[in-house]
């Protein structure tokens, strides 16, 4: 697959000035909208909302994070935005419309410069831009020309939907005002589209992986006995911010010693002790795209023989799993085969007996005692990105590969993880330049 070089092959459009990342060509978003429009039923109107700004306490708010579907289709990275797509609209100007929070000199003073209509057009490639106050009147003027109304919702398998979202409120409003319109789900289309990355998206993800790699290089020189887990986290964040990343793509795990046996350990508040391993699961976000890496390294800079033995077992499974993660395989079959690979390694390590394997429960195989999570997931605009878990894996998707062995009785947890582009001509490891082999890790820590 051919990749674009940042700042060279792409002619960048002007983007929001408050973003750290470099502007993205609007050709990506134009292509994405075209793909989406082709999957709509005739005479359909689709609407996408920005995410809410979430409150903390008093007048505080959390940092804004854009709705991924709105960003995917428009490149707009700003709150209080609405995208309207109506491919069969009778008037050309209503086929693609952006609605934005109206900017002003006062807003620029208090919040910083927002998108103007002109910069929004350059960012998105959409020529019809209104202020948000005009949304209701514009929608009413054309909605009766549409038979189907596509609305968005978070249909991720792991989504926690207890909190009412902007999409929830928006859907209730439209159902009350236009009760006879047929409501359709945009999410299945978006899941299918976002699972397969355009070359520009791969370049952005590669940039996120490159930034993550710089952080790995930094911390391998920093880790030593007595260092606190949160000090390592601070070193990583330093490298992220200085390379145009917003920060961590997800809550990082810096788990030394027994903490590595807690799969979602995020306290990161313990000292790293001589003789222990530290499992580090983190990734940079760049231009809203995630990376996801795990490395497990010796605090002292040298693995013990037992640590090497277990590490090599995990690495063997990682390489074998990567080799079979190809277009056409289903995730069910893939995970079944990875389980067989892990079982073989656990038998060699003496952690399982053949009798235990022969007597295992098929619903919870014997290897799950030491490797209890999945091996791979989609990654993209979400770290656990959208995509089908039942259909064959499509070429152009990006997956993590992250096997692990957790031996609580030995105070040892080892997980390794890279991000892999699945292509027809073979897999491309977006993190292949980051130290992974035992010799590479030890050399970097003792340089």
For each residue, the residues with C-beta under 8 A, 3 or more apart:
1: 199 202 396 421 423 425 428
2: 199
3: 199 202 203 206
4: 8 9 10 199 200 203
5: 8 9 10 203
6: 10 22 203 207
7: 10 12 22
8: 4 5
9: 4 5
10: 4 5 6 7 24 25 27 200
11: 25
12: 7 15 22 23 24 25
13: 23 24 25 26 75 122 123 125
14: 23 119 122 123
15: 12 19 22 23 24 75 77 119 122 123
16: 19 77 78 114 115 119 123
17: 112 113
18: 112 113
19: 15 16 77 287
20: 241 244 245 246
21: 24 244 245 246 286 287
22: 6 7 12 15 244 287
23: 12 13 14 15 123
24: 10 12 13 15 21 28 29 75 200 204 287
25: 10 11 12 13 28 200
26: 13 29 30 75 122 123 124 125
27: 10 30 31 125 200
28: 24 25 31 32 75 198 200 201
29: 24 26 32 33 72 73 74 75 123 124 125
30: 26 27 33 34 125
31: 27 28 34 35 198
32: 28 29 35 36 72 73 193 198
33: 29 30 36 37 73 74 85 96
34: 30 31 37 38
35: 31 32 38 39 193
36: 32 33 39 40 46 73 85 189 190 193
37: 33 34 40 85 87
38: 34 35
39: 35 36 189 192 193
40: 36 37 44 46 85 87 148 150 189
41: 44 147 148 184
42: 88 147
43: 88 145 146 147 148
44: 40 41 86 87 88 146 147 148 149 150 184
45: 84 85 86 89 142 143 146 148 149 150
46: 36 40 84 85 86 149 150 151 186
47: 82 83 84 85 149 150 151 152 170 174
48: 67 69 70 73 74 82 83 85 152 186
49: 67 70 81 82 152 166 167 170
50: 66 67 70 76 78 79 80 81 82 166
51: 64 65 66 67 79 165 166
52: 79 165 166
53: 61 62 64 79
54: 61 62
55: 60 61 62
56: 60 61 62
57: 60
58:
59:
60: 55 56 57
61: 53 54 55 56 64
62: 53 54 55 56
63: 246
64: 51 53 61 79
65: 51 288
66: 50 51 70 71 76 77 78 79 288
67: 48 49 50 51 70 71 152 167
68: 71 72 194 288 381 382
69: 48 72 73 152 186 190 194
70: 48 49 50 66 67 73 74 76 81 83
71: 66 67 68 74 75 76 77 288 381
72: 29 32 68 69 190 193 194 381
73: 29 32 33 36 48 69 70 83 85
74: 29 33 48 70 71 81 83 98 123 124 126
75: 13 15 24 26 28 29 71 123 124
76: 50 66 70 71 81 83 98 100 115 120 123 124
77: 15 16 19 66 71 288
78: 16 50 66 81 100 101 114 115
79: 50 51 52 53 64 66 101
80: 50 100 101 132
81: 49 50 70 74 76 78 98 99 100 101 132
82: 47 48 49 50 98 99 132 135
83: 47 48 70 73 74 76 96 97 98 99 126
84: 45 46 47 94 96 97 98 99 138 139
85: 33 36 37 40 45 46 47 48 73 95 96 97
86: 44 45 46 89 94 95 96 97 142 145 146
87: 37 40 44 95
88: 42 43 44 145 146
89: 45 86 92 94 95 142 145
90: 94 142 145
91: 94 142
92: 89 95
93: 97 127 128
94: 84 86 89 90 91 97 128 138 142
95: 85 86 87 89 92
96: 33 83 84 85 86 126 127 128
97: 83 84 85 86 93 94 126 128 129 130 138
98: 74 76 81 82 83 84 120 124 126 128 129 130
99: 81 82 83 84 129 130 131 132 134 135 138
100: 76 78 80 81 103 114 115 117 120 129 130 131 132
101: 78 79 80 81 107 114 131 132
102: 131 132 133
103: 100 107 108 113 114 115 116
104: 107 108
105: 108 109
106: 109 110
107: 101 103 104 110 111 114
108: 103 104 105 111 112 113 114
109: 105 106
110: 106 107
111: 107 108 114
112: 17 18 108
113: 17 18 103 108
114: 16 78 100 101 103 107 108 111
115: 16 76 78 100 103 119 120 123
116: 103 119 120
117: 100 120 121 129
118: 121 122
119: 14 15 16 115 116 122 123
120: 76 98 100 115 116 117 123 124 126 129
121: 117 118 124 125 126 127 129
122: 13 14 15 26 118 119
123: 13 14 15 16 23 26 29 74 75 76 115 119 120
124: 26 29 74 75 76 98 120 121
125: 13 26 27 29 30 121
126: 74 83 96 97 98 120 121 129
127: 93 96 121
128: 93 94 96 97 98
129: 97 98 99 100 117 120 121 126
130: 97 98 99 100 134 135 138
131: 99 100 101 102 134
132: 80 81 82 99 100 101 102 135
133: 102
134: 99 130 131 137 138
135: 82 99 130 132 138 139
136: 139 140
137: 134 140 141
138: 84 94 97 99 130 134 135 141 142
139: 84 135 136 142 143
140: 136 137 143
141: 137 138
142: 45 86 89 90 91 94 138 139 145 146
143: 45 139 140 146 149 178 181
144:
145: 43 86 88 89 90 142
146: 43 44 45 86 88 142 143 149 181
147: 41 42 43 44 181 182
148: 40 41 43 44 45 181 182 184
149: 44 45 46 47 143 146 174 178 181 182 183 184
150: 40 44 45 46 47 184 185 186 189
151: 46 47 167 170 171 174 183 184 185 186
152: 47 48 49 67 69 167 186 187 190
153: 167 168 171 185 186 187
154: 159 161 165 167 187
155: 159 185 187 188 191
156: 159 382 384 386
157: 389
158: 384
159: 154 155 156
160: 163
161: 154
162:
163: 160
164: 168 169
165: 51 52 154 168 169
166: 49 50 51 52 169 170
167: 49 67 151 152 153 154 170 171
168: 153 164 165 171 172
169: 164 165 166 172 173
170: 47 49 151 166 167 173 174
171: 151 153 167 168 174 175 183
172: 168 169 175 176
173: 169 170 176 177
174: 47 149 151 170 171 177 178 181 183
175: 171 172 178 179 183
176: 172 173 179
177: 173 174
178: 143 149 174 175 181
179: 175 176
180:
181: 143 146 147 148 149 174 178
182: 147 148 149
183: 149 151 171 174 175
184: 41 44 148 149 150 151
185: 150 151 153 155 188
186: 46 48 69 150 151 152 153 189 190
187: 152 153 154 155 190 191 386
188: 155 185 191 192
189: 36 39 40 150 186 192 193
190: 36 69 72 152 186 187 193 194 386
191: 155 187 188 194 195 386 387 388
192: 39 188 189 195 196 387 388
193: 32 35 36 39 72 189 190 196
194: 68 69 72 190 191 380 381 385 386 387
195: 191 192 378 380 385 386 387 388 394 396 397
196: 192 193 394 395 396 397
197: 201 202 205 380 396 397 398 421
198: 28 31 32 201 202
199: 1 2 3 4 202 203
200: 4 10 24 25 27 28 203 204
201: 28 197 198 204 205 289 380
202: 1 3 197 198 199 205 206 398 421 430
203: 3 4 5 6 199 200 206 207
204: 24 200 201 207 208 286 287 289
205: 197 201 202 208 209 286 289 290 291 379 380 398 419 430
206: 3 202 203 209 210 430
207: 6 203 204 210 211 286 287 289
208: 204 205 211 212 245 249 283 284 285 286 287 289 290 291
209: 205 206 212 213 283 284 291 293 419 430 431 434
210: 206 207 213 214 433
211: 207 208 214 215 239 240 243 244 245 284 286 291
212: 208 209 215 216 282 283 284 291 293 431 434
213: 209 210 216 217 431 433 434
214: 210 211 217 218 239 243
215: 211 212 218 219 235 236 239 240 282 284
216: 212 213 219 220 293 295 434 435
217: 213 214 220 221 435 444
218: 214 215 221 222 235 236 238 239
219: 215 216 222 223 232 235 236 280
220: 216 217 223 297 435 441 444 445
221: 217 218 444 445 447
222: 218 219 227 231 232 235
223: 219 220 227 232 272 278 297 299 301 445
224: 227 272 299 300 301
225: 272 273 274 299 300
226: 271 272
227: 222 223 224 231 232 271 272 299
228: 231 232 269 270 271 272
229: 232 233 254 255 256 259 267 268 269 270 271 272 278
230: 233 234 254 268 269
231: 222 227 228 234 235
232: 219 222 223 227 228 229 235 236 254 268 272 278 280
233: 229 230 236 237 252 254 268 282
234: 230 231 237 238
235: 215 218 219 222 231 232 238 239
236: 215 218 219 232 233 239 240 248 252 282
237: 233 234 240 241 247 248
238: 218 234 235 241 242
239: 211 214 215 218 235 236 242 243
240: 211 215 236 237 243 245 246 247 248 284
241: 20 237 238 245 247
242: 238 239
243: 211 214 239 240 284
244: 20 21 22 211 286
245: 20 21 208 211 240 241 284 285 286
246: 20 21 63 240 285 286
247: 237 240 241 284 285
248: 236 237 240 251 252 282 283 284 285
249: 208 283 284 285 290 291 292 383
250: 282 283 290 292 383
251: 248 266
252: 233 236 248 266 268 280 281 282
253: 264 265 266 268 279 280 281 282 294
254: 229 230 232 233 268 278 280 282
255: 229 259 260 262 265 268 278 279 280 281 413
256: 229 259 260 270 271 272 273 276 277 278 279 299
257: 260 270 272 273 276 277 278 411
258: 261 262 408 411 413
259: 229 255 256 262 265 267 270 279 413
260: 255 256 257 265 277 278 279 296 406 412 413 414 415
261: 258 406 407 408 411 412 413
262: 255 258 259 265
263: 372 373 406
264: 253
265: 253 255 259 260 262 268
266: 251 252 253
267: 229 259 270
268: 229 230 232 233 252 253 254 255 265
269: 228 229 230
270: 228 229 256 257 259 267
271: 226 227 228 229 256
272: 223 224 225 226 227 228 229 232 256 257 276 278 299
273: 225 256 257 276 299
274: 225 299 300
275: 299 300 304
276: 256 257 272 273 298 299 411
277: 256 257 260 296 297 298 299 303 307 412 413 414
278: 223 229 232 254 255 256 257 260 272 296 297 299
279: 253 255 256 259 260 294 295 296 413 414 415
280: 219 232 252 253 254 255 294 295 296 297
281: 252 253 255 292 293 294 415 417
282: 212 215 233 236 248 250 252 253 254 293
283: 208 209 212 248 249 250 290 291 292 293 383 419
284: 208 209 211 212 215 240 243 245 247 248 249 291
285: 208 245 246 247 248 249 288 289 290 291
286: 21 204 205 207 208 211 244 245 246 289 291
287: 19 21 22 24 204 207 208
288: 65 66 68 71 77 285 381
289: 201 204 205 207 208 285 286 380 381
290: 205 208 249 250 283 285 379 380 381 382 383 385
291: 205 208 209 211 212 249 283 284 285 286 379 419 430 431
292: 249 250 281 283 379 383 400 402 417 419
293: 209 212 216 281 282 283 417 418 419 431 434
294: 253 279 280 281 402 404 415 416 417
295: 216 279 280 416 417 434 435 436 441
296: 260 277 278 279 280 311 314 413 414 415 416
297: 220 223 277 278 280 441 445
298: 276 277 301 302 303 304 307 441 442 445
299: 223 224 225 227 256 272 273 274 275 276 277 278
300: 224 225 274 275
301: 223 224 298 442 445 446
302: 298 442 446
303: 277 298 307 308 311 438 441 442
304: 275 298 307 308
305: 308 309
306: 309 310 410 412
307: 277 298 303 304 310 311 412 414
308: 303 304 305 311 312 438
309: 305 306 312 313 349
310: 306 307 313 314 349 405 407 412 414
311: 296 303 307 308 314 315 414 416 438
312: 308 309 315 316 438
313: 309 310 316 317 345 346 348 349 405
314: 296 310 311 317 318 345 403 404 405 414 415 416
315: 311 312 318 319 416 436 437 438
316: 312 313 319 320 341 345
317: 313 314 320 321 338 341 342 345 403
318: 314 315 321 322 401 402 403 416 417 418
319: 315 316 322 323
320: 316 317 323 324 338 341
321: 317 318 324 325 334 337 338 341 375 376 401 403
322: 318 319 325 401 418 420 427 429
323: 319 320 427
324: 320 321 329 334 337 338
325: 321 322 329 334 376 393 399 401 420 422 427
326: 329 393 422 427
327: 392 393 394 395 422 423 424
328: 392 393
329: 324 325 326 333 334 392 393
330: 333 334 390 391 392 393
331: 334 335 376 389 390 393
332: 335 336 389 390
333: 329 330 336 337
334: 321 324 325 329 330 331 337 338 375 376 393
335: 331 332 338 339 374 375 376
336: 332 333 339 340
337: 321 324 333 334 340 341
338: 317 320 321 324 334 335 341 342 375 403
339: 335 336 342 343 365 367 371
340: 336 337 343 344
341: 316 317 320 321 337 338 344 345
342: 317 338 339 345 346 367 370 371 403 405
343: 339 340 346 347 352 357 365 366 367
344: 340 341 347 348
345: 313 314 316 317 341 342 348 349 405
346: 313 342 343 349 351 352 366 367 370 371 405
347: 343 344 350 351 352 353 354 357
348: 313 344 345
349: 309 310 313 345 346 405
350: 347
351: 346 347 369 370 405 407
352: 343 346 347 356 357 366 367 369 370
353: 347 356 357
354: 347 357 358
355: 358 359
356: 352 353 359 360 366
357: 343 347 352 353 354 360 365 366
358: 354 355
359: 355 356 366
360: 356 357 364 365 366
361: 364 365
362: 365
363:
364: 360 361 368
365: 339 343 357 360 361 362 368
366: 343 346 352 356 357 359 360 369
367: 339 342 343 346 352 370 371
368: 364 365 371 372
369: 351 352 366 372
370: 342 346 351 352 367 405 406 407
371: 339 342 346 367 368 403 404 405 406
372: 263 368 369 406
373: 263 402 404
374: 335 377
375: 321 334 335 338 401 402 403
376: 321 325 331 334 335 399 400 401 402
377: 374 384 385 399 400
378: 195 382 384 385 386 387 397 398 399
379: 205 290 291 292 382 383 384 385 398 399 400 419
380: 194 195 197 201 205 289 290 385 386 398
381: 68 71 72 194 288 289 290 385
382: 68 156 290 378 379 385 386
383: 249 250 283 290 292 379
384: 156 158 377 378 379
385: 194 195 290 377 378 379 380 381 382 398
386: 156 187 190 191 194 195 378 380 382
387: 191 192 194 195 378 397
388: 191 192 195 391
389: 157 331 332
390: 330 331 332
391: 330 388 394
392: 327 328 329 330
393: 325 326 327 328 329 330 331 334 397 399 422
394: 195 196 327 391 397 422
395: 196 327 422 423 424
396: 1 195 196 197 421 422 423
397: 195 196 197 378 387 393 394 421 422
398: 197 202 205 378 379 380 385 419 420 421 422 430
399: 325 376 377 378 379 393 419 420 422
400: 292 376 377 379 417 418 419 420
401: 318 321 322 325 375 376 417 418 420
402: 292 294 318 373 375 376 415 416 417
403: 314 317 318 321 338 342 371 375 415 416
404: 294 314 371 373 413 414 415 416
405: 310 313 314 342 345 346 349 351 370 371 413 414 415
406: 260 261 263 370 371 372 412 413 414 415
407: 261 310 351 370 410 411 412 413
408: 258 261 411
409:
410: 306 407
411: 257 258 261 276 407 408
412: 260 261 277 306 307 310 406 407
413: 255 258 259 260 261 277 279 296 404 405 406 407
414: 260 277 279 296 307 310 311 314 404 405 406
415: 260 279 281 294 296 314 402 403 404 405 406
416: 294 295 296 311 314 315 318 402 403 404 436
417: 281 292 293 294 295 318 400 401 402
418: 293 318 322 400 401 429 430 431 432 434 436
419: 205 209 283 291 292 293 379 398 399 400 429 430 431
420: 322 325 398 399 400 401 427 428 429 430
421: 1 197 202 396 397 398 427 428 429 430
422: 325 326 327 393 394 395 396 397 398 399 427
423: 1 327 395 396 426 427 428
424: 327 395
425: 1
426: 423
427: 322 323 325 326 420 421 422 423
428: 1 420 421 423 432
429: 322 418 419 420 421 432
430: 202 205 206 209 291 398 418 419 420 421
431: 209 212 213 291 293 418 419 434
432: 418 428 429
433: 210 213
434: 209 212 213 216 293 295 418 431
435: 216 217 220 295 440 441 443 444
436: 295 315 416 418 440 441
437: 315 440 441
438: 303 308 311 312 315 441 442
439: 442 443
440: 435 436 437 443 444
441: 220 295 297 298 303 435 436 437 438 444 445
442: 298 301 302 303 438 439 445 446
443: 435 439 440 446 447
444: 217 220 221 435 440 441 447
445: 220 221 223 297 298 301 441 442
446: 301 302 442 443
447: 221 443 444
